[in-house]
Amino acid sequence: MDKSPEVPQDVLRRIFAILEIPDLVRAGSVCSSWRAAYTSLCSTGNCRLRQTPYLLYTSESTDAREAGLYSITEKKAYTLTLPDPPIRSRYIIGSSYGWIITADERSELHLVNPITGEQIALPSVTTIEQVKPVFDDEGAVCSYEYWYYTGEDVISYTPSVRDYLFYKAFLSSDPSMGGYFVVLIHNPNSQLSFARAGDDKWTWLPPHSYYEDCLFKEGLLYASTTIGEIHTFNLGAPAVTHKVFLDKIDIYGERMYIVQGSGAEMLQIWRSDAVPRGEDEDETDSDVKLELDRGKFVSNTTAITVYEVEPASKKIEKISSLGQNVLFLGHNQSLCLHAEEYPQLKANHVYYTDDDYLYTTGFKNNRRDIGVFDLENNSSQELTTPQLWSNWPTPVWLIPNPRRMSLATHS
């Protein structure tokens, strides 16, 4: 019996490029020819693998080094083993290009690719402008001093400063390809610092503050503030330049995001929330009860409003519907995807995770605000029931990045 001809490698790679991660791994295990196409695809930087976002989380029912990866398309959870220190002991403060940015128990920062297991140490927390290490008699860091602009009001933290320092982090590009920037929004007053690939310290971007979200676009960093301003920074210039892209606006929401739309337009999203109370409770009674029982404090998303930024007029225009677009908000790089390219996703919906600084650092054991928001009828539903994840570290959206992934990673 004649052997069937093998499918050409270029054809296999084109087919594999549209598969979700679980199917891609399965395909790479079929035979040597398929494995070769799989390996080539994962190692090249010339092919962008389009993946649906997954929810990355930890669970107390699994090993401290393991993370869960929940597929919203398959409604199925997978388990990944990540490098030390244990992921369950870290903060997750960002997710970009398939990598997460974490802060360990000593406040040190790492980039981690949960799919490949790669890990990159970032400059030490002690090189951030507002942080000063305190050494013991043996020369080891025993605590941190943390202060405001002028060095006044110095506060000492032992053994970590991460609860009070880090808010959110962003990448300019895929670290697998080299040549990237990492940007931190950190306290005091939600300021910005950045580091280039290979830097040994963080560079502070004074004197501006109260930033909420960041976006890299066309070589510039766009950073939005709590009052709706958008500033641009050219981090690649010999001397960093700064401009005001959008002036402050008269809109209110608990949290604000900026995202590039599917048509390259820039969107500004405002998210509001509230603390649920019983039918017979008034606001004063509810506040008193929360003070007595902080473990029941839960913030629920109640409204999400979308605006398109008009840079020429320095204004924003409210959008009544996203049409076929879908948003992903949280500690991830804010995303806008098109439902025609991701048919498993719900058009005109927002998939969100909890990223409120106060709640995620001050109420670590409380239930997280995670769900899917329907922009047409202004209602939310749970992502999955029962809840799969621990309440802390807070889960985050991740677009899997399989570059340089081996089959052994998920055997």
Buried (B, 14 or more C-beta within 10 A) or exposed (E): EEEEEEEEBEEBBEBBBEBBBBEBBBBBEEEEEBBBBBBBBBBEEEBEBEBBBBBBBBBEEBBEBBBBBBBBBBEEBBEBBBBEBBBBBBBBBBBBBBBBBBBBEBBBBBBBBBBBBBBBEBBBBBBBBBBBBEEEEEEEBEBBBBBEBEEEEEEEBEEBBBBBBBBBBBBBBBBBEEEBBBBBBBBBEBBBBBBBBEBEEBBBBEEBBEBBBBBBEEEBBBBBBBBBBBBBBBBBEEEEEEEEBBEEBEBEBBBBBBBBBBEEBBBBBBBEBEBEBEEEEEEEEBEEBBEEEEEEBBBEBBBBBBBBBEEEEEEBEEBEEBEBBBBBBBBBBBBBBBBEEBEEBBBBBBBBBBBBBEBBBEBBEBBBBBBBBBBEEEEBEEBBEEBBBBBBBBBBBBBBBBBBBBBEBBE
